[in-house]
Amino acid sequence: MRPPDQRLTGIDALKGIACVVIVWHHLAFYGPMSDVIYPRAPGLTDWLYDYGRMAVQVFLVVSGFLAASALAPGGVATFGQPARLVFRRYLRLVRPFLVALAVTVAVAWWVRPWFDHPSVPDAPTLLQLLAHGLLLQDVLGLDALSAGVWYVAIDLQLFAMTVLALGLARALARRLPGVSALRWGTGLLLLLAASSLLFFNRQDHFDDTGLYFFGSYALGLLAFWASTAVNKASTRTAGLCLLAMAVLGGAALALDFRGRLALALVVAFGLVVLQLRAMPRRWLQSRWLTRLGQMSYCVFLIHFSVCLLVNAVVSHFWPTQVLANALGLLAAFLLSLLAGAALFRAVEYRAAPARRVPGAGSVIL
């Protein structure tokens, strides 16, 4: 992992904030503690329920930003062996994921006899376990065993799509030397982005594929190249990247306004601004926010099992007491952070330093 002073400005801060919002969204979404609290805080609960999920857009944009910084910092692929790179990415994603999934299955098994609630997943079948291990559960139409597991599969798909597009661009440039790898790559990625923003993202039945989300991811790719060009005083390149972001995002919103895409566009332009050398950075590099951002993937993976356990205990002993349920929500949040930190230290951090995967996604780097 890069030392904090070498990490791209704002990345950990954005990840940390988005991670907090996602945890609270799931606390509002998966009762029964939130059901007890709802009459006392209906506005906040409704906001978290309806809009908290949009924080995923932060992860998507940041993931694209980081992928560009490692896979093609100058717009041209700098990696070799694409298949091996994607497989290493899979291993990096799946190690902490499988540990967190095992914890969730164990917690669900323990609480199922005495906590009757829709949020408790059914006992998994062998097919479900295999599908989750291969990150194919949504494609196969199987029930998820934990909240947010869909994102892990989508992250791998987006990474693979980017590697494939950049690798194909390099191969085409070698076969057709009249067009550079930069132009081939830019064209392929813009085509994917436009297809996603203007078509696939408007069709709900594509939401278990990377095609649905690639538009937001591509905004992150463009944001990195724009910020790099700005800091190198390459006005033309920066202008073209910013124009592409504005045109793609503007056209998508004009065709079909989607709040999630508006947020993705704001985050993408915000990342460009945050990389400016003149930007004040002290609060963005605060120790606690940096730490939270670095372990956000593990928090994202483990928090459902923690929230499930706390919901079960509080509902069993204090089913209607408002104060107990309010404290339960706070305890679930804090314990999720502690469990995420433990998973990060025990699994992700130990596995990562010697074999760092270029362009690893936003919730991991």
C-alpha positions in Angstrom: 0.0 0.0 0.0 1.3 3.5 -0.8 2.2 5.6 2.1 -0.5 8.2 2.8 1.5 11.1 1.4 1.9 9.3 -1.9 -1.7 8.3 -2.3 -3.8 10.3 -4.7 -5.5 13.2 -2.9 -9.0 12.6 -1.7 -9.2 8.9 -2.6 -9.2 7.6 1.0 -11.4 10.4 2.2 -14.1 9.7 -0.4 -13.9 6.0 0.2 -14.2 6.5 4.0 -17.2 8.7 3.7 -18.9 6.5 1.2 -18.3 3.4 3.3 -20.0 5.1 6.3 -23.0 6.0 4.2 -23.3 2.4 2.9 -23.2 0.9 6.3 -25.9 3.3 7.6 -28.0 2.6 4.4 -28.0 -1.1 5.2 -28.8 -0.4 8.9 -31.8 1.6 7.7 -32.7 -1.0 5.1 -32.4 -4.2 7.2 -34.5 -4.0 10.3 -35.9 -4.5 12.8 -33.9 -1.9 14.8 -34.5 0.8 12.2 -38.2 -0.1 12.2 -38.4 0.7 16.0 -36.5 4.0 15.5 -38.4 5.1 12.4 -41.2 7.0 14.2 -38.6 9.1 16.0 -36.5 9.8 12.9 -38.6 9.2 9.7 -36.8 11.8 7.6 -33.3 10.5 8.2 -34.3 6.9 7.9 -36.1 7.5 4.6 -33.1 9.4 3.3 -30.7 6.6 4.2 -33.1 4.0 2.8 -33.7 5.8 -0.5 -30.5 7.6 -1.2 -27.7 5.9 0.8 -27.2 3.3 -1.9 -26.0 6.1 -4.2 -22.7 6.1 -2.3 -21.8 3.1 -4.5 -21.3 5.6 -7.3 -18.3 7.0 -5.3 -16.7 3.6 -5.3 -17.3 3.1 -9.0 -15.8 6.4 -10.1 -12.8 6.1 -7.7 -12.3 2.5 -8.9 -12.0 3.8 -12.5 -9.7 6.6 -11.4 -7.3 4.2 -9.7 -7.5 1.7 -12.6 -6.4 4.4 -15.0 -3.5 5.4 -12.7 -2.1 1.9 -12.6 -3.1 0.3 -15.9 -2.6 3.2 -18.3 -1.4 6.3 -16.6 -0.7 7.9 -20.0 -3.7 6.4 -21.7 -1.9 3.4 -23.1 -1.6 0.0 -21.5 1.5 -0.5 -19.4 0.7 -4.0 -18.2 1.5 -7.4 -19.6 -0.3 -10.8 -19.5 -3.9 -9.5 -19.2 -5.4 -12.8 -18.2 -2.9 -13.2 -15.3 -3.6 -9.7 -14.2 -7.4 -10.3 -14.1 -6.9 -13.6 -12.2 -4.7 -11.8 -9.6 -7.4 -9.2 -9.3 -9.9 -12.0 -8.6 -7.7 -13.5 -5.9 -7.3 -10.1 -4.3 -11.0 -9.6 -4.2 -12.0 -13.0 -3.2 -9.7 -13.7 -0.2 -11.4 -11.3 2.3 -14.7 -11.8 0.6 -14.8 -15.6 1.3 -13.7 -15.0 4.9 -16.5 -12.4 5.4 -19.0 -14.7 3.7 -18.1 -17.6 6.0 -18.7 -15.3 9.0 -22.1 -14.3 7.5 -23.1 -17.9 7.0 -22.1 -18.8 10.5 -24.0 -15.8 12.1 -27.1 -16.6 10.0 -26.9 -20.2 11.1 -26.7 -19.2 14.8 -29.5 -16.6 14.8 -31.9 -18.4 12.4 -33.7 -20.5 15.1 -34.6 -17.5 17.3 -34.6 -14.5 15.0 -37.4 -14.7 12.4 -36.7 -11.9 10.0 -36.5 -11.5 6.2 -32.9 -10.2 6.5 -31.7 -13.6 7.6 -30.4 -15.5 4.6 -31.5 -19.1 4.1 -29.0 -21.9 4.6 -26.8 -21.9 1.5 -26.8 -24.7 -1.0 -23.6 -26.1 -2.5 -24.4 -24.4 -5.8 -24.8 -21.0 -4.0 -21.5 -21.4 -2.3 -19.7 -22.3 -5.5 -21.3 -19.4 -7.4 -20.3 -16.9 -4.7 -16.8 -18.3 -4.7 -16.7 -17.6 -8.5 -18.6 -14.3 -8.2 -21.3 -15.6 -10.5 -24.3 -15.6 -8.1 -26.1 -12.7 -9.7 -25.5 -13.9 -13.3 -26.9 -17.3 -12.4 -29.9 -15.7 -10.7 -29.1 -17.1 -7.2 -30.0 -15.4 -3.9 -27.1 -13.5 -2.4 -25.8 -14.6 1.0 -24.9 -11.2 2.1 -25.6 -7.5 1.3 -23.4 -5.9 -1.2 -21.8 -9.0 -2.6 -23.0 -8.0 -6.1 -20.5 -5.2 -6.0 -17.5 -7.5 -5.7 -18.6 -9.3 -8.9 -19.2 -6.0 -10.7 -15.8 -4.7 -9.6 -14.1 -7.7 -11.2 -16.1 -7.3 -14.4 -15.3 -3.6 -14.7 -11.6 -4.3 -14.1 -11.6 -7.1 -16.7 -13.4 -4.9 -19.3 -10.9 -2.1 -18.9 -7.9 -4.5 -19.2 -9.5 -6.1 -22.2 -10.2 -2.8 -23.9 -6.7 -1.4 -23.3 -5.0 -4.7 -24.3 -7.1 -4.9 -27.5 -6.1 -1.3 -28.3 -2.4 -2.1 -28.0 -2.8 -5.2 -30.2 -4.8 -3.3 -32.8 -2.1 -0.6 -32.9 0.5 -3.2 -33.6 -1.5 -4.7 -36.5 -2.6 -1.3 -37.8 0.2 1.1 -37.2 -1.6 4.0 -38.8 -3.7 4.4 -35.6 -2.0 4.7 -32.2 -2.8 2.6 -29.2 -3.9 5.8 -27.4 -6.6 6.5 -30.0 -7.7 2.9 -30.2 -8.0 2.7 -26.4 -9.8 6.0 -26.1 -12.2 5.0 -28.8 -13.0 1.6 -27.3 -13.4 3.0 -23.8 -15.6 5.9 -24.9 -17.8 3.5 -26.9 -18.2 1.3 -23.9 -19.0 4.3 -21.7 -21.5 5.8 -24.1 -23.2 2.4 -24.5 -23.5 2.0 -20.8 -24.7 5.6 -20.0 -27.2 5.8 -22.9 -28.5 2.3 -23.1 -27.4 -0.4 -20.6 -27.7 1.8 -17.5 -31.4 2.5 -18.4 -32.3 -1.3 -18.5 -32.7 -2.8 -15.1 -32.1 -6.3 -16.4 -28.5 -5.5 -17.1 -27.7 -4.4 -13.5 -25.9 -7.7 -12.7 -23.3 -7.0 -15.4 -20.5 -4.5 -15.7 -22.1 -3.0 -18.8 -24.7 -1.3 -16.5 -22.1 0.4 -14.4 -19.3 1.0 -16.9 -20.4 4.6 -17.5 -19.6 5.7 -13.9 -16.3 3.7 -14.0 -15.3 5.4 -17.3 -15.9 8.8 -15.7 -13.3 7.9 -13.2 -10.9 6.8 -16.0 -11.3 10.2 -17.7 -11.0 12.1 -14.4 -7.6 10.6 -13.8 -6.3 11.4 -17.3 -7.7 14.9 -17.0 -6.1 15.6 -13.6 -2.8 14.2 -14.8 -2.9 16.5 -17.9 -3.8 19.5 -15.8 -0.9 19.0 -13.5 1.4 18.5 -16.5 0.0 21.7 -18.1 -1.2 19.7 -21.1 -4.2 21.9 -21.8 -5.4 20.1 -24.9 -5.5 16.7 -23.3 -7.1 18.0 -20.1 -9.7 19.9 -22.1 -10.6 16.8 -24.2 -11.0 14.6 -21.2 -13.1 17.2 -19.4 -15.2 17.7 -22.5 -15.7 14.0 -22.9 -16.9 13.8 -19.2 -19.2 16.7 -19.7 -20.7 15.5 -23.0 -21.1 11.8 -21.9 -22.6 12.8 -18.5 -24.7 15.6 -19.9 -26.1 13.5 -22.7 -27.0 10.7 -20.4 -28.8 13.0 -17.9 -30.6 14.8 -20.7 -31.8 11.5 -22.1 -32.9 10.1 -18.8 -32.1 12.0 -15.6 -30.7 9.6 -13.0 -29.6 11.0 -9.6 -26.9 8.3 -9.3 -25.3 9.4 -12.6 -25.4 13.1 -11.5 -23.6 12.1 -8.3 -21.0 10.1 -10.4 -20.4 13.1 -12.6 -19.9 15.4 -9.5 -17.5 12.9 -8.0 -15.5 12.6 -11.2 -15.1 16.4 -11.6 -14.4 16.7 -7.9 -11.5 14.2 -8.2 -10.0 16.3 -10.9 -10.2 19.4 -8.6 -8.8 17.5 -5.7 -5.6 16.6 -7.6 -4.7 20.2 -8.2 -1.5 21.0 -6.5 -2.9 24.2 -5.0 -5.8 22.5 -3.2 -5.7 22.4 0.6 -5.3 18.8 1.6 -5.0 18.6 5.4 -8.5 17.4 6.2 -8.4 14.9 3.3 -5.4 13.2 4.8 -6.6 13.1 8.4 -5.4 9.9 10.0 -8.8 8.4 10.9 -10.3 9.1 7.5 -7.3 7.7 5.7 -7.4 4.6 7.8 -11.2 4.2 7.2 -10.7 4.6 3.5 -7.9 2.0 3.4 -10.0 -0.6 5.2 -13.3 0.3 3.5 -13.4 -2.9 1.4 -13.2 -5.1 4.5 -15.8 -3.0 6.3 -18.0 -3.2 3.2 -17.7 -7.0 3.3 -18.1 -7.8 7.0 -20.7 -5.2 8.1 -23.8 -7.2 7.1 -22.9 -10.1 9.4 -22.3 -7.6 12.3 -25.5 -5.8 11.7 -27.4 -9.0 11.4 -26.0 -10.2 14.8 -26.7 -7.0 16.6 -30.2 -6.7 15.1 -30.9 -10.3 16.3 -29.7 -9.7 19.9 -31.4 -6.3 20.3 -34.6 -7.5 18.8 -34.6 -10.6 21.1 -34.0 -8.8 24.4 -35.4 -5.3 23.7 -37.8 -5.6 20.8 -39.7 -2.3 21.4 -37.4 -0.1 23.5 -36.4 3.0 21.5 -33.2 3.8 23.4 -32.0 0.2 23.2 -32.5 0.0 19.5 -30.9 3.4 18.9 -27.9 2.3 20.9 -28.0 -1.0 18.9 -27.7 0.9 15.6 -24.7 2.8 16.9 -23.1 -0.3 18.3 -23.7 -2.1 15.0 -21.9 0.7 13.1 -19.0 0.9 15.5 -18.6 -2.9 15.6 -18.7 -3.0 11.8 -15.7 -0.7 11.7 -13.8 -2.8 14.3 -14.6 -6.0 12.4 -13.6 -4.4 9.2 -10.3 -3.4 10.7 -9.7 -6.9 12.0 -10.4 -8.4 8.6 -8.2 -5.9 6.9 -5.2 -6.7 9.2 -5.7 -10.4 9.2 -6.4 -11.0 5.5 -6.3 -8.2 3.0 -3.2 -6.4 4.3 -1.2 -9.6 4.8 -2.0 -10.9 1.3 -1.5 -7.6 -0.6 2.0 -6.1 -0.1 4.1 -8.7 -1.9 1.8 -9.1 -4.9 0.1 -5.7 -5.3 -2.4 -5.8 -8.2 -2.2 -2.9 -10.5 -5.4 -0.9 -10.8 -7.1 -2.6 -7.9 -10.5 -1.2 -7.4 -11.6 1.7 -5.2 -12.7 -0.2 -2.2 -9.5 -2.1 -2.0 -6.7 0.4 -2.6 
